[in-house]
Structure formats: C-alpha cells, structure tokens
Amino acid sequence: MTANIGTIDRILRFVLGVVLIAAPFVGNLAFFQSTLATVITVVVGIVLVATSAMKFCPMYRVLGMNTCKI
C-alpha cells in the first residue's frame, strides 16, 4: 500500500473520525436515538481514523486521487 493521504487530509480525517465516534455518546441528539444511526456513525468514524493512521484510502486509489506530496 502506497501512501496516498497527505498531512492536512490525515488531520481532518482524524478529527472528524473522533467527533463521529464520540457524538452518539456525548450528545443527546434525537438522531442518535436510532441504533442504526449510531452504528453507522461510529463505523464511519472508525474508518476515517483507520485510514488516517494507515495513510492510505482505498477510495482514493479507485478514483486516482493522491493528496500525499511524497
């Protein structure tokens, strides 16, 4: 796997991922009363944090995108 996620992209993915993971448990929004909404939000957050940690996004590969300057 060749890195295809740059530094700014990684930071944004990590921050958004952490927010999505924490949102159902911290906030008391009506949206998160649904178990399905909570599960989807947490899974998307985990995927964002994981792609940030691995510096690789499979969707970027499919679309031919690369934000990494190396």
C-alpha positions, 0 to 999 in steps of 0.5 A, spaced: 500 500 500 502 506 497 501 512 501 496 516 498 493 521 504 497 527 505 498 531 512 492 536 512 487 530 509 490 525 515 488 531 520 481 532 518 480 525 517 482 524 524 478 529 527 472 528 524 473 520 525 473 522 533 467 527 533 463 521 529 465 516 534 464 520 540 457 524 538 452 518 539 455 518 546 456 525 548 450 528 545 443 527 546 441 528 539 434 525 537 438 522 531 442 518 535 436 515 538 436 510 532 441 504 533 442 504 526 444 511 526 449 510 531 452 504 528 453 507 522 456 513 525 461 510 529 463 505 523 464 511 519 468 514 524 472 508 525 474 508 518 476 515 517 481 514 523 483 507 520 485 510 514 488 516 517 493 512 521 494 507 515 495 513 510 492 510 505 484 510 502 482 505 498 477 510 495 482 514 493 486 509 489 479 507 485 478 514 483 486 516 482 486 521 487 493 522 491 493 528 496 500 525 499 506 530 496 511 524 497 
